[in-house]
Amino acid sequence: MILERGTVRTLDPSLPTASALAIAGDRIAGGVGTHETALPGPERVDLGGRCVLPGLNDAHVHFPTWAVARSEVRLEGTRSVEEAVARVREALGRTGESGWLRGRGWRSAEWPEQPTKEALDEVARDVPVALLAHDSHSVWLNSAALARADGDLEVAGGVVERDEQGEPTGVLREESCWRFRDRYVEIGDAEYVDAMREGLRVAAARGVTAVHDKDGWIGALRFWQALDDLTLRVWQSFPADLVDRVAELGLRSGFGGALLRVGYLKAFMDGTLGSQTARLLDGSGVVITSREELADIVRRAASAGWPNSSCMRPMLK
């Protein structure tokens, strides 16, 4: 196949653009010169002046999480608790089979008041509501959702925000947020796979041809394996606490095929600026993985044949 009469951006400094491009099977054959255009019989596509770019590789994406989030309550751009609660009220009929109302995208740093379970209870007293923050390091819950944990909220590396009486406000951060999400906010495998199948179409339409997926913590590998129409090259993470297990199995980085491979281990060192949990020079913030623990993970991972991706922020004054 020859794509012609367009602008081909090669990203090669020696030949930044070409007017046509030859494709042989599933491989790029290169820019087309006079001798190649004379070849008999190739299919030709008239670009009509359009631009051709190499496929995009998203180096940090939570693909299954993003895919299911496309049907959740979107809270980006809300400027107050009141605005966020109004969107929850409008979405109360979209709980699905799980019975949960899920949403994400809020950022409360500049809100005039902070999120509370009482604010959500006013519109959703009996329906459990779980709203992840924009950075996914905090979750805002109503009383019905909090009741699922029966008071078991504290965990090392986590933050349970409490009011003056010592009661949970409804906001959990870092490890407390993630443990609650993993234990109580039900999302079935079928929902993930169906959402990802639609997500593949969206990614293709946007020119994304490869991703580094960070959703190893939810077992994303099994979702990718369930897709018989995979159109992305996937470099899949595993959580760092599985380092000994993968070593025992003899599973090494790079295992897989042309489209799906396991790639690296992921660890968090601290929180985020958005959730006000990043580790700062004044000693504030949340430590999730210490320097010594990270060094140990790196050593064990290297011995097992695994690179690491550690999520960390610079120390700020």
Phi, psi and omega in degrees: 000140176236123172268124186224168178060047175213192175245116180259114177273110187273338188063019176255114183304331182284338177211079187299324182224156172221160181268348181207163184217133178259136179238127179243106183066240178254023182238147172279123182272342176122178177295147186265129175254184184299319184292329181284326179292343180275353180296141183284141163079002180289146174292139182240140177239120179278113182286343178059036179086359181290164182258139177247129179238155171299151178299148182274140176248109179278112188276356176206100179217145171255082193296309179300317179298315178298319184297313180288331181294339181297340178253007179269171176294125181262125185246008176300139176086354177292141186248006180195165173303318182301316179295318180296316180296325178299321178292325176296316180302317181293335187259008188299338179277001186251046183277337179072189185293331184289337183086352179272146167256116184249148176205175179194163172114357182285149175223114190259003186303325182252011176287148178292338175219162185261156183298144175219157176296326181298323180297319178287326180299332182297331181247343183215077183283322186257342180269125177294129182240131177229116183241110179282144177289170180304323183268359180064017178257000177221150174228139180251122187239153170266179184295323180297324178287315180301326182298336180298329183274348179051041176086354182273083186242333185283138177206147179303134182082008180243164179230126173249108180287137184230153179273187184296336179270002179084009180271146178301135179283340185112356180251123175244143182232153176054230188301327177295319176299310186291322180293319178298313179304314185289327184274327194238334183271099190284124170226117184283159179302320182297323179295318177300310186296317179298317180294321180292326179298318175291324178298326177299320179293320179294316180300316179298319180295335181264005176084013179274123182242354179206147179221149166257104187271131184258009185268033178300331182297336179260011181073039185301335182303321181291331177291314178300319182294336181280350181270115180269003180234040183296127182240008178242152165273126187243127175250103193264136177272159166237150174293146186297336181288359175265008186302318181290325181293315180293328177295318179296324181281347184073020181275123184244158178303136180100353180294135179140202183241200185293329184256331184228119178224148170276140191235313194200166178257145183240135177223146173260136175264322182209192183269211184230162175292322182299320178269004178057040179237003178297144180283119184248169183295337180279003178093354179282168180103182186243129173266121178259316176230122181286166177303317181293320178295320179296317179300321179294319178299316181298317180297312181294321180294317180298321179295329181271357179087034182233130169282169183239150169235103181259124178275113184212159179238154177293147176292128185248144175275000000 
